[in-house]
Amino acid sequence: MLDRPLQAFYREVNQAARDGHRVLTTLDDARSMRYLKGYIEGVEAQLRSAE
């Protein structure tokens, strides 16, 4: 009797976990790209000042 509601709840929790993981991965990728862009800009500035 409770199996069906519990299974539905389990599916919803798993879907929320997958969605959350996807969002966190996207945010982490964006943060990594911002860091990389800043690093590259810093290296370029050092190269320009060395000329």
mmCIF entry with sequence, helices, sheets and N, C-alpha, C, O atoms, coordinates in Angstrom:
data_MODEL
# 
_entry.id   MODEL 
# 
_entity.id                         1 
_entity.type                       polymer 
_entity.pdbx_number_of_molecules   1 
# 
_entity_poly.entity_id                      1 
_entity_poly.type                           'polypeptide(L)' 
_entity_poly.nstd_linkage                   no 
_entity_poly.nstd_monomer                   no 
_entity_poly.pdbx_seq_one_letter_code       MLDRPLQAFYREVNQAARDGHRVLTTLDDARSMRYLKGYIEGVEAQLRSAE 
_entity_poly.pdbx_seq_one_letter_code_can   MLDRPLQAFYREVNQAARDGHRVLTTLDDARSMRYLKGYIEGVEAQLRSAE 
_entity_poly.pdbx_strand_id                 A 
# 
loop_
_entity_poly_seq.entity_id 
_entity_poly_seq.num 
_entity_poly_seq.mon_id 
_entity_poly_seq.hetero 
1 1  MET n 
1 2  LEU n 
1 3  ASP n 
1 4  ARG n 
1 5  PRO n 
1 6  LEU n 
1 7  GLN n 
1 8  ALA n 
1 9  PHE n 
1 10 TYR n 
1 11 ARG n 
1 12 GLU n 
1 13 VAL n 
1 14 ASN n 
1 15 GLN n 
1 16 ALA n 
1 17 ALA n 
1 18 ARG n 
1 19 ASP n 
1 20 GLY n 
1 21 HIS n 
1 22 ARG n 
1 23 VAL n 
1 24 LEU n 
1 25 THR n 
1 26 THR n 
1 27 LEU n 
1 28 ASP n 
1 29 ASP n 
1 30 ALA n 
1 31 ARG n 
1 32 SER n 
1 33 MET n 
1 34 ARG n 
1 35 TYR n 
1 36 LEU n 
1 37 LYS n 
1 38 GLY n 
1 39 TYR n 
1 40 ILE n 
1 41 GLU n 
1 42 GLY n 
1 43 VAL n 
1 44 GLU n 
1 45 ALA n 
1 46 GLN n 
1 47 LEU n 
1 48 ARG n 
1 49 SER n 
1 50 ALA n 
1 51 GLU n 
# 
_struct_asym.id          A 
_struct_asym.entity_id   1 
# 
_struct_conf.conf_type_id            HELX_P 
_struct_conf.id                      HELX_P1 
_struct_conf.pdbx_PDB_helix_id       AA1 
_struct_conf.beg_label_comp_id       ASP 
_struct_conf.beg_label_asym_id       A 
_struct_conf.beg_label_seq_id        3 
_struct_conf.pdbx_beg_PDB_ins_code   ? 
_struct_conf.end_label_comp_id       ALA 
_struct_conf.end_label_asym_id       A 
_struct_conf.end_label_seq_id        50 
_struct_conf.pdbx_end_PDB_ins_code   ? 
_struct_conf.beg_auth_comp_id        ASP 
_struct_conf.beg_auth_asym_id        A 
_struct_conf.beg_auth_seq_id         3 
_struct_conf.end_auth_comp_id        ALA 
_struct_conf.end_auth_asym_id        A 
_struct_conf.end_auth_seq_id         50 
_struct_conf.pdbx_PDB_helix_class    1 
_struct_conf.details                 ? 
_struct_conf.pdbx_PDB_helix_length   48 
# 
_struct_conf_type.id          HELX_P 
_struct_conf_type.criteria    ? 
_struct_conf_type.reference   ? 
# 
loop_
_atom_site.group_PDB 
_atom_site.id 
_atom_site.type_symbol 
_atom_site.label_atom_id 
_atom_site.label_alt_id 
_atom_site.label_comp_id 
_atom_site.label_asym_id 
_atom_site.label_entity_id 
_atom_site.label_seq_id 
_atom_site.pdbx_PDB_ins_code 
_atom_site.Cartn_x 
_atom_site.Cartn_y 
_atom_site.Cartn_z 
_atom_site.occupancy 
_atom_site.B_iso_or_equiv 
_atom_site.pdbx_formal_charge 
_atom_site.auth_seq_id 
_atom_site.auth_comp_id 
_atom_site.auth_asym_id 
_atom_site.auth_atom_id 
_atom_site.pdbx_PDB_model_num 
ATOM 1   N N  . MET A 1 1  ? 0.822  -1.193 0.000   1.00 0.00 ? 1  MET A N  1 
ATOM 2   C CA . MET A 1 1  ? 0.000  0.000  0.000   1.00 0.00 ? 1  MET A CA 1 
ATOM 3   C C  . MET A 1 1  ? 0.869  1.261  0.000   1.00 0.00 ? 1  MET A C  1 
ATOM 4   O O  . MET A 1 1  ? 0.565  2.222  -0.708  1.00 0.00 ? 1  MET A O  1 
ATOM 5   N N  . LEU A 1 2  ? 1.936  1.263  0.782   1.00 0.00 ? 2  LEU A N  1 
ATOM 6   C CA . LEU A 1 2  ? 2.822  2.427  0.817   1.00 0.00 ? 2  LEU A CA 1 
ATOM 7   C C  . LEU A 1 2  ? 3.914  2.369  -0.239  1.00 0.00 ? 2  LEU A C  1 
ATOM 8   O O  . LEU A 1 2  ? 4.613  3.357  -0.465  1.00 0.00 ? 2  LEU A O  1 
ATOM 9   N N  . ASP A 1 3  ? 4.065  1.222  -0.885  1.00 0.00 ? 3  ASP A N  1 
ATOM 10  C CA . ASP A 1 3  ? 5.149  1.065  -1.854  1.00 0.00 ? 3  ASP A CA 1 
ATOM 11  C C  . ASP A 1 3  ? 5.086  2.089  -2.981  1.00 0.00 ? 3  ASP A C  1 
ATOM 12  O O  . ASP A 1 3  ? 6.103  2.688  -3.330  1.00 0.00 ? 3  ASP A O  1 
ATOM 13  N N  . ARG A 1 4  ? 3.925  2.291  -3.541  1.00 0.00 ? 4  ARG A N  1 
ATOM 14  C CA . ARG A 1 4  ? 3.803  3.197  -4.678  1.00 0.00 ? 4  ARG A CA 1 
ATOM 15  C C  . ARG A 1 4  ? 4.142  4.643  -4.292  1.00 0.00 ? 4  ARG A C  1 
ATOM 16  O O  . ARG A 1 4  ? 4.924  5.278  -4.998  1.00 0.00 ? 4  ARG A O  1 
ATOM 17  N N  . PRO A 1 5  ? 3.587  5.189  -3.202  1.00 0.00 ? 5  PRO A N  1 
ATOM 18  C CA . PRO A 1 5  ? 3.973  6.552  -2.817  1.00 0.00 ? 5  PRO A CA 1 
ATOM 19  C C  . PRO A 1 5  ? 5.465  6.671  -2.481  1.00 0.00 ? 5  PRO A C  1 
ATOM 20  O O  . PRO A 1 5  ? 6.097  7.678  -2.799  1.00 0.00 ? 5  PRO A O  1 
ATOM 21  N N  . LEU A 1 6  ? 6.019  5.643  -1.842  1.00 0.00 ? 6  LEU A N  1 
ATOM 22  C CA . LEU A 1 6  ? 7.445  5.685  -1.513  1.00 0.00 ? 6  LEU A CA 1 
ATOM 23  C C  . LEU A 1 6  ? 8.302  5.647  -2.771  1.00 0.00 ? 6  LEU A C  1 
ATOM 24  O O  . LEU A 1 6  ? 9.323  6.329  -2.853  1.00 0.00 ? 6  LEU A O  1 
ATOM 25  N N  . GLN A 1 7  ? 7.889  4.857  -3.740  1.00 0.00 ? 7  GLN A N  1 
ATOM 26  C CA . GLN A 1 7  ? 8.633  4.803  -4.999  1.00 0.00 ? 7  GLN A CA 1 
ATOM 27  C C  . GLN A 1 7  ? 8.568  6.147  -5.725  1.00 0.00 ? 7  GLN A C  1 
ATOM 28  O O  . GLN A 1 7  ? 9.560  6.598  -6.297  1.00 0.00 ? 7  GLN A O  1 
ATOM 29  N N  . ALA A 1 8  ? 7.399  6.779  -5.698  1.00 0.00 ? 8  ALA A N  1 
ATOM 30  C CA . ALA A 1 8  ? 7.256  8.092  -6.330  1.00 0.00 ? 8  ALA A CA 1 
ATOM 31  C C  . ALA A 1 8  ? 8.147  9.112  -5.626  1.00 0.00 ? 8  ALA A C  1 
ATOM 32  O O  . ALA A 1 8  ? 8.812  9.918  -6.277  1.00 0.00 ? 8  ALA A O  1 
ATOM 33  N N  . PHE A 1 9  ? 8.157  9.073  -4.303  1.00 0.00 ? 9  PHE A N  1 
ATOM 34  C CA . PHE A 1 9  ? 9.009  9.973  -3.532  1.00 0.00 ? 9  PHE A CA 1 
ATOM 35  C C  . PHE A 1 9  ? 10.484 9.712  -3.851  1.00 0.00 ? 9  PHE A C  1 
ATOM 36  O O  . PHE A 1 9  ? 11.255 10.653 -4.040  1.00 0.00 ? 9  PHE A O  1 
ATOM 37  N N  . TYR A 1 10 ? 10.867 8.463  -3.911  1.00 0.00 ? 10 TYR A N  1 
ATOM 38  C CA . TYR A 1 10 ? 12.241 8.068  -4.225  1.00 0.00 ? 10 TYR A CA 1 
ATOM 39  C C  . TYR A 1 10 ? 12.651 8.608  -5.596  1.00 0.00 ? 10 TYR A C  1 
ATOM 40  O O  . TYR A 1 10 ? 13.754 9.131  -5.754  1.00 0.00 ? 10 TYR A O  1 
ATOM 41  N N  . ARG A 1 11 ? 11.763 8.482  -6.589  1.00 0.00 ? 11 ARG A N  1 
ATOM 42  C CA . ARG A 1 11 ? 12.053 8.996  -7.930  1.00 0.00 ? 11 ARG A CA 1 
ATOM 43  C C  . ARG A 1 11 ? 12.232 10.512 -7.907  1.00 0.00 ? 11 ARG A C  1 
ATOM 44  O O  . ARG A 1 11 ? 13.140 11.041 -8.548  1.00 0.00 ? 11 ARG A O  1 
ATOM 45  N N  . GLU A 1 12 ? 11.372 11.209 -7.171  1.00 0.00 ? 12 GLU A N  1 
ATOM 46  C CA . GLU A 1 12 ? 11.473 12.669 -7.091  1.00 0.00 ? 12 GLU A CA 1 
ATOM 47  C C  . GLU A 1 12 ? 12.769 13.100 -6.409  1.00 0.00 ? 12 GLU A C  1 
ATOM 48  O O  . GLU A 1 12 ? 13.422 14.047 -6.850  1.00 0.00 ? 12 GLU A O  1 
ATOM 49  N N  . VAL A 1 13 ? 13.138 12.411 -5.343  1.00 0.00 ? 13 VAL A N  1 
ATOM 50  C CA . VAL A 1 13 ? 14.383 12.741 -4.645  1.00 0.00 ? 13 VAL A CA 1 
ATOM 51  C C  . VAL A 1 13 ? 15.578 12.499 -5.560  1.00 0.00 ? 13 VAL A C  1 
ATOM 52  O O  . VAL A 1 13 ? 16.491 13.324 -5.615  1.00 0.00 ? 13 VAL A O  1 
ATOM 53  N N  . ASN A 1 14 ? 15.583 11.394 -6.267  1.00 0.00 ? 14 ASN A N  1 
ATOM 54  C CA . ASN A 1 14 ? 16.682 11.105 -7.194  1.00 0.00 ? 14 ASN A CA 1 
ATOM 55  C C  . ASN A 1 14 ? 16.752 12.131 -8.317  1.00 0.00 ? 14 ASN A C  1 
ATOM 56  O O  . ASN A 1 14 ? 17.840 12.543 -8.721  1.00 0.00 ? 14 ASN A O  1 
ATOM 57  N N  . GLN A 1 15 ? 15.602 12.539 -8.818  1.00 0.00 ? 15 GLN A N  1 
ATOM 58  C CA . GLN A 1 15 ? 15.591 13.552 -9.882  1.00 0.00 ? 15 GLN A CA 1 
ATOM 59  C C  . GLN A 1 15 ? 16.121 14.877 -9.349  1.00 0.00 ? 15 GLN A C  1 
ATOM 60  O O  . GLN A 1 15 ? 16.892 15.551 -10.032 1.00 0.00 ? 15 GLN A O  1 
ATOM 61  N N  . ALA A 1 16 ? 15.725 15.254 -8.154  1.00 0.00 ? 16 ALA A N  1 
ATOM 62  C CA . ALA A 1 16 ? 16.228 16.490 -7.547  1.00 0.00 ? 16 ALA A CA 1 
ATOM 63  C C  . ALA A 1 16 ? 17.742 16.411 -7.351  1.00 0.00 ? 16 ALA A C  1 
ATOM 64  O O  . ALA A 1 16 ? 18.447 17.397 -7.564  1.00 0.00 ? 16 ALA A O  1 
ATOM 65  N N  . ALA A 1 17 ? 18.236 15.255 -6.952  1.00 0.00 ? 17 ALA A N  1 
ATOM 66  C CA . ALA A 1 17 ? 19.682 15.080 -6.772  1.00 0.00 ? 17 ALA A CA 1 
ATOM 67  C C  . ALA A 1 17 ? 20.409 15.203 -8.105  1.00 0.00 ? 17 ALA A C  1 
ATOM 68  O O  . ALA A 1 17 ? 21.460 15.840 -8.183  1.00 0.00 ? 17 ALA A O  1 
ATOM 69  N N  . ARG A 1 18 ? 19.860 14.602 -9.148  1.00 0.00 ? 18 ARG A N  1 
ATOM 70  C CA . ARG A 1 18 ? 20.490 14.705 -10.477 1.00 0.00 ? 18 ARG A CA 1 
ATOM 71  C C  . ARG A 1 18 ? 20.482 16.149 -10.966 1.00 0.00 ? 18 ARG A C  1 
ATOM 72  O O  . ARG A 1 18 ? 21.484 16.639 -11.487 1.00 0.00 ? 18 ARG A O  1 
ATOM 73  N N  . ASP A 1 19 ? 19.347 16.829 -10.797 1.00 0.00 ? 19 ASP A N  1 
ATOM 74  C CA . ASP A 1 19 ? 19.261 18.229 -11.220 1.00 0.00 ? 19 ASP A CA 1 
ATOM 75  C C  . ASP A 1 19 ? 20.237 19.099 -10.434 1.00 0.00 ? 19 ASP A C  1 
ATOM 76  O O  . ASP A 1 19 ? 20.899 19.967 -11.001 1.00 0.00 ? 19 ASP A O  1 
ATOM 77  N N  . GLY A 1 20 ? 20.322 18.864 -9.134  1.00 0.00 ? 20 GLY A N  1 
ATOM 78  C CA . GLY A 1 20 ? 21.246 19.628 -8.301  1.00 0.00 ? 20 GLY A CA 1 
ATOM 79  C C  . GLY A 1 20 ? 22.685 19.398 -8.707  1.00 0.00 ? 20 GLY A C  1 
ATOM 80  O O  . GLY A 1 20 ? 23.480 20.336 -8.759  1.00 0.00 ? 20 GLY A O  1 
ATOM 81  N N  . HIS A 1 21 ? 23.021 18.160 -8.994  1.00 0.00 ? 21 HIS A N  1 
ATOM 82  C CA . HIS A 1 21 ? 24.385 17.839 -9.437  1.00 0.00 ? 21 HIS A CA 1 
ATOM 83  C C  . HIS A 1 21 ? 24.697 18.542 -10.747 1.00 0.00 ? 21 HIS A C  1 
ATOM 84  O O  . HIS A 1 21 ? 25.798 19.059 -10.934 1.00 0.00 ? 21 HIS A O  1 
ATOM 85  N N  . ARG A 1 22 ? 23.729 18.560 -11.652 1.00 0.00 ? 22 ARG A N  1 
ATOM 86  C CA . ARG A 1 22 ? 23.914 19.214 -12.948 1.00 0.00 ? 22 ARG A CA 1 
ATOM 87  C C  . ARG A 1 22 ? 24.159 20.711 -12.759 1.00 0.00 ? 22 ARG A C  1 
ATOM 88  O O  . ARG A 1 22 ? 25.039 21.290 -13.398 1.00 0.00 ? 22 ARG A O  1 
ATOM 89  N N  . VAL A 1 23 ? 23.375 21.331 -11.877 1.00 0.00 ? 23 VAL A N  1 
ATOM 90  C CA . VAL A 1 23 ? 23.528 22.768 -11.624 1.00 0.00 ? 23 VAL A CA 1 
ATOM 91  C C  . VAL A 1 23 ? 24.892 23.056 -10.993 1.00 0.00 ? 23 VAL A C  1 
ATOM 92  O O  . VAL A 1 23 ? 25.584 23.988 -11.403 1.00 0.00 ? 23 VAL A O  1 
ATOM 93  N N  . LEU A 1 24 ? 25.274 22.261 -10.003 1.00 0.00 ? 24 LEU A N  1 
ATOM 94  C CA . LEU A 1 24 ? 26.566 22.482 -9.344  1.00 0.00 ? 24 LEU A CA 1 
ATOM 95  C C  . LEU A 1 24 ? 27.728 22.286 -10.312 1.00 0.00 ? 24 LEU A C  1 
ATOM 96  O O  . LEU A 1 24 ? 28.719 23.014 -10.248 1.00 0.00 ? 24 LEU A O  1 
ATOM 97  N N  . THR A 1 25 ? 27.611 21.313 -11.200 1.00 0.00 ? 25 THR A N  1 
ATOM 98  C CA . THR A 1 25 ? 28.654 21.091 -12.202 1.00 0.00 ? 25 THR A CA 1 
ATOM 99  C C  . THR A 1 25 ? 28.762 22.290 -13.126 1.00 0.00 ? 25 THR A C  1 
ATOM 100 O O  . THR A 1 25 ? 29.864 22.716 -13.469 1.00 0.00 ? 25 THR A O  1 
ATOM 101 N N  . THR A 1 26 ? 27.626 22.834 -13.530 1.00 0.00 ? 26 THR A N  1 
ATOM 102 C CA . THR A 1 26 ? 27.622 24.004 -14.404 1.00 0.00 ? 26 THR A CA 1 
ATOM 103 C C  . THR A 1 26 ? 28.257 25.198 -13.706 1.00 0.00 ? 26 THR A C  1 
ATOM 104 O O  . THR A 1 26 ? 29.055 25.919 -14.304 1.00 0.00 ? 26 THR A O  1 
ATOM 105 N N  . LEU A 1 27 ? 27.902 25.409 -12.433 1.00 0.00 ? 27 LEU A N  1 
ATOM 106 C CA . LEU A 1 27 ? 28.483 26.520 -11.681 1.00 0.00 ? 27 LEU A CA 1 
ATOM 107 C C  . LEU A 1 27 ? 29.981 26.333 -11.503 1.00 0.00 ? 27 LEU A C  1 
ATOM 108 O O  . LEU A 1 27 ? 30.744 27.294 -11.608 1.00 0.00 ? 27 LEU A O  1 
ATOM 109 N N  . ASP A 1 28 ? 30.405 25.112 -11.235 1.00 0.00 ? 28 ASP A N  1 
ATOM 110 C CA . ASP A 1 28 ? 31.828 24.831 -11.059 1.00 0.00 ? 28 ASP A CA 1 
ATOM 111 C C  . ASP A 1 28 ? 32.588 25.068 -12.362 1.00 0.00 ? 28 ASP A C  1 
ATOM 112 O O  . ASP A 1 28 ? 33.694 25.607 -12.350 1.00 0.00 ? 28 ASP A O  1 
ATOM 113 N N  . ASP A 1 29 ? 31.996 24.666 -13.480 1.00 0.00 ? 29 ASP A N  1 
ATOM 114 C CA . ASP A 1 29 ? 32.621 24.900 -14.785 1.00 0.00 ? 29 ASP A CA 1 
ATOM 115 C C  . ASP A 1 29 ? 32.761 26.395 -15.052 1.00 0.00 ? 29 ASP A C  1 
ATOM 116 O O  . ASP A 1 29 ? 33.797 26.848 -15.539 1.00 0.00 ? 29 ASP A O  1 
ATOM 117 N N  . ALA A 1 30 ? 31.721 27.159 -14.732 1.00 0.00 ? 30 ALA A N  1 
ATOM 118 C CA . ALA A 1 30 ? 31.760 28.604 -14.952 1.00 0.00 ? 30 ALA A CA 1 
ATOM 119 C C  . ALA A 1 30 ? 32.831 29.244 -14.072 1.00 0.00 ? 30 ALA A C  1 
ATOM 120 O O  . ALA A 1 30 ? 33.557 30.128 -14.525 1.00 0.00 ? 30 ALA A O  1 
ATOM 121 N N  . ARG A 1 31 ? 32.935 28.805 -12.821 1.00 0.00 ? 31 ARG A N  1 
ATOM 122 C CA . ARG A 1 31 ? 33.946 29.350 -11.916 1.00 0.00 ? 31 ARG A CA 1 
ATOM 123 C C  . ARG A 1 31 ? 35.346 29.017 -12.427 1.00 0.00 ? 31 ARG A C  1 
ATOM 124 O O  . ARG A 1 31 ? 36.241 29.862 -12.384 1.00 0.00 ? 31 ARG A O  1 
ATOM 125 N N  . SER A 1 32 ? 35.535 27.804 -12.905 1.00 0.00 ? 32 SER A N  1 
ATOM 126 C CA . SER A 1 32 ? 36.835 27.404 -13.449 1.00 0.00 ? 32 SER A CA 1 
ATOM 127 C C  . SER A 1 32 ? 37.197 28.245 -14.670 1.00 0.00 ? 32 SER A C  1 
ATOM 128 O O  . SER A 1 32 ? 38.348 28.655 -14.826 1.00 0.00 ? 32 SER A O  1 
ATOM 129 N N  . MET A 1 33 ? 36.232 28.500 -15.520 1.00 0.00 ? 33 MET A N  1 
ATOM 130 C CA . MET A 1 33 ? 36.495 29.296 -16.717 1.00 0.00 ? 33 MET A CA 1 
ATOM 131 C C  . MET A 1 33 ? 36.832 30.741 -16.350 1.00 0.00 ? 33 MET A C  1 
ATOM 132 O O  . MET A 1 33 ? 37.700 31.348 -16.978 1.00 0.00 ? 33 MET A O  1 
ATOM 133 N N  . ARG A 1 34 ? 36.157 31.301 -15.339 1.00 0.00 ? 34 ARG A N  1 
ATOM 134 C CA . ARG A 1 34 ? 36.481 32.659 -14.892 1.00 0.00 ? 34 ARG A CA 1 
ATOM 135 C C  . ARG A 1 34 ? 37.908 32.717 -14.353 1.00 0.00 ? 34 ARG A C  1 
ATOM 136 O O  . ARG A 1 34 ? 38.647 33.658 -14.641 1.00 0.00 ? 34 ARG A O  1 
ATOM 137 N N  . TYR A 1 35 ? 38.291 31.713 -13.573 1.00 0.00 ? 35 TYR A N  1 
ATOM 138 C CA . TYR A 1 35 ? 39.648 31.662 -13.027 1.00 0.00 ? 35 TYR A CA 1 
ATOM 139 C C  . TYR A 1 35 ? 40.670 31.568 -14.158 1.00 0.00 ? 35 TYR A C  1 
ATOM 140 O O  . TYR A 1 35 ? 41.673 32.282 -14.160 1.00 0.00 ? 35 TYR A O  1 
ATOM 141 N N  . LEU A 1 36 ? 40.407 30.684 -15.116 1.00 0.00 ? 36 LEU A N  1 
ATOM 142 C CA . LEU A 1 36 ? 41.322 30.499 -16.236 1.00 0.00 ? 36 LEU A CA 1 
ATOM 143 C C  . LEU A 1 36 ? 41.441 31.772 -17.062 1.00 0.00 ? 36 LEU A C  1 
ATOM 144 O O  . LEU A 1 36 ? 42.539 32.153 -17.468 1.00 0.00 ? 36 LEU A O  1 
ATOM 145 N N  . LYS A 1 37 ? 40.316 32.429 -17.310 1.00 0.00 ? 37 LYS A N  1 
ATOM 146 C CA . LYS A 1 37 ? 40.332 33.674 -18.075 1.00 0.00 ? 37 LYS A CA 1 
ATOM 147 C C  . LYS A 1 37 ? 41.150 34.733 -17.340 1.00 0.00 ? 37 LYS A C  1 
ATOM 148 O O  . LYS A 1 37 ? 41.954 35.432 -17.956 1.00 0.00 ? 37 LYS A O  1 
ATOM 149 N N  . GLY A 1 38 ? 40.953 34.855 -16.037 1.00 0.00 ? 38 GLY A N  1 
ATOM 150 C CA . GLY A 1 38 ? 41.721 35.818 -15.248 1.00 0.00 ? 38 GLY A CA 1 
ATOM 151 C C  . GLY A 1 38 ? 43.205 35.510 -15.264 1.00 0.00 ? 38 GLY A C  1 
ATOM 152 O O  . GLY A 1 38 ? 44.031 36.418 -15.359 1.00 0.00 ? 38 GLY A O  1 
ATOM 153 N N  . TYR A 1 39 ? 43.546 34.242 -15.174 1.00 0.00 ? 39 TYR A N  1 
ATOM 154 C CA . TYR A 1 39 ? 44.954 33.822 -15.206 1.00 0.00 ? 39 TYR A CA 1 
ATOM 155 C C  . TYR A 1 39 ? 45.580 34.178 -16.550 1.00 0.00 ? 39 TYR A C  1 
ATOM 156 O O  . TYR A 1 39 ? 46.686 34.717 -16.601 1.00 0.00 ? 39 TYR A O  1 
ATOM 157 N N  . ILE A 1 40 ? 44.879 33.879 -17.628 1.00 0.00 ? 40 ILE A N  1 
ATOM 158 C CA . ILE A 1 40 ? 45.391 34.173 -18.972 1.00 0.00 ? 40 ILE A CA 1 
ATOM 159 C C  . ILE A 1 40 ? 45.564 35.677 -19.153 1.00 0.00 ? 40 ILE A C  1 
ATOM 160 O O  . ILE A 1 40 ? 46.562 36.120 -19.722 1.00 0.00 ? 40 ILE A O  1 
ATOM 161 N N  . GLU A 1 41 ? 44.607 36.462 -18.678 1.00 0.00 ? 41 GLU A N  1 
ATOM 162 C CA . GLU A 1 41 ? 44.724 37.917 -18.790 1.00 0.00 ? 41 GLU A CA 1 
ATOM 163 C C  . GLU A 1 41 ? 45.930 38.423 -18.004 1.00 0.00 ? 41 GLU A C  1 
ATOM 164 O O  . GLU A 1 41 ? 46.625 39.333 -18.455 1.00 0.00 ? 41 GLU A O  1 
ATOM 165 N N  . GLY A 1 42 ? 46.182 37.840 -16.836 1.00 0.00 ? 42 GLY A N  1 
ATOM 166 C CA . GLY A 1 42 ? 47.347 38.232 -16.044 1.00 0.00 ? 42 GLY A CA 1 
ATOM 167 C C  . GLY A 1 42 ? 48.654 37.904 -16.745 1.00 0.00 ? 42 GLY A C  1 
ATOM 168 O O  . GLY A 1 42 ? 49.586 38.708 -16.744 1.00 0.00 ? 42 GLY A O  1 
ATOM 169 N N  . VAL A 1 43 ? 48.721 36.723 -17.343 1.00 0.00 ? 43 VAL A N  1 
ATOM 170 C CA . VAL A 1 43 ? 49.927 36.326 -18.080 1.00 0.00 ? 43 VAL A CA 1 
ATOM 171 C C  . VAL A 1 43 ? 50.123 37.235 -19.288 1.00 0.00 ? 43 VAL A C  1 
ATOM 172 O O  . VAL A 1 43 ? 51.246 37.649 -19.576 1.00 0.00 ? 43 VAL A O  1 
ATOM 173 N N  . GLU A 1 44 ? 49.049 37.547 -19.991 1.00 0.00 ? 44 GLU A N  1 
ATOM 174 C CA . GLU A 1 44 ? 49.154 38.440 -21.146 1.00 0.00 ? 44 GLU A CA 1 
ATOM 175 C C  . GLU A 1 44 ? 49.642 39.818 -20.720 1.00 0.00 ? 44 GLU A C  1 
ATOM 176 O O  . GLU A 1 44 ? 50.461 40.424 -21.411 1.00 0.00 ? 44 GLU A O  1 
ATOM 177 N N  . ALA A 1 45 ? 49.149 40.318 -19.592 1.00 0.00 ? 45 ALA A N  1 
ATOM 178 C CA . ALA A 1 45 ? 49.582 41.624 -19.098 1.00 0.00 ? 45 ALA A CA 1 
ATOM 179 C C  . ALA A 1 45 ? 51.070 41.596 -18.755 1.00 0.00 ? 45 ALA A C  1 
ATOM 180 O O  . ALA A 1 45 ? 51.789 42.555 -19.039 1.00 0.00 ? 45 ALA A O  1 
ATOM 181 N N  . GLN A 1 46 ? 51.532 40.512 -18.152 1.00 0.00 ? 46 GLN A N  1 
ATOM 182 C CA . GLN A 1 46 ? 52.958 40.394 -17.834 1.00 0.00 ? 46 GLN A CA 1 
ATOM 183 C C  . GLN A 1 46 ? 53.800 40.358 -19.105 1.00 0.00 ? 46 GLN A C  1 
ATOM 184 O O  . GLN A 1 46 ? 54.871 40.961 -19.165 1.00 0.00 ? 46 GLN A O  1 
ATOM 185 N N  . LEU A 1 47 ? 53.316 39.657 -20.107 1.00 0.00 ? 47 LEU A N  1 
ATOM 186 C CA . LEU A 1 47 ? 54.058 39.585 -21.370 1.00 0.00 ? 47 LEU A CA 1 
ATOM 187 C C  . LEU A 1 47 ? 54.110 40.947 -22.061 1.00 0.00 ? 47 LEU A C  1 
ATOM 188 O O  . LEU A 1 47 ? 55.140 41.322 -22.622 1.00 0.00 ? 47 LEU A O  1 
ATOM 189 N N  . ARG A 1 48 ? 53.009 41.680 -22.020 1.00 0.00 ? 48 ARG A N  1 
ATOM 190 C CA . ARG A 1 48 ? 52.986 43.013 -22.633 1.00 0.00 ? 48 ARG A CA 1 
ATOM 191 C C  . ARG A 1 48 ? 53.927 43.967 -21.903 1.00 0.00 ? 48 ARG A C  1 
ATOM 192 O O  . ARG A 1 48 ? 54.604 44.776 -22.538 1.00 0.00 ? 48 ARG A O  1 
ATOM 193 N N  . SER A 1 49 ? 53.974 43.877 -20.582 1.00 0.00 ? 49 SER A N  1 
ATOM 194 C CA . SER A 1 49 ? 54.834 44.787 -19.813 1.00 0.00 ? 49 SER A CA 1 
ATOM 195 C C  . SER A 1 49 ? 56.308 44.428 -19.967 1.00 0.00 ? 49 SER A C  1 
ATOM 196 O O  . SER A 1 49 ? 57.171 45.278 -19.750 1.00 0.00 ? 49 SER A O  1 
ATOM 197 N N  . ALA A 1 50 ? 56.609 43.194 -20.336 1.00 0.00 ? 50 ALA A N  1 
ATOM 198 C CA . ALA A 1 50 ? 57.999 42.773 -20.513 1.00 0.00 ? 50 ALA A CA 1 
ATOM 199 C C  . ALA A 1 50 ? 58.573 43.257 -21.840 1.00 0.00 ? 50 ALA A C  1 
ATOM 200 O O  . ALA A 1 50 ? 59.791 43.278 -22.021 1.00 0.00 ? 50 ALA A O  1 
ATOM 201 N N  . GLU A 1 51 ? 57.716 43.638 -22.753 1.00 0.00 ? 51 GLU A N  1 
ATOM 202 C CA . GLU A 1 51 ? 58.180 44.063 -24.093 1.00 0.00 ? 51 GLU A CA 1 
ATOM 203 C C  . GLU A 1 51 ? 58.746 45.438 -24.086 1.00 0.00 ? 51 GLU A C  1 
ATOM 204 O O  . GLU A 1 51 ? 59.175 45.934 -25.128 1.00 0.00 ? 51 GLU A O  1 
# 
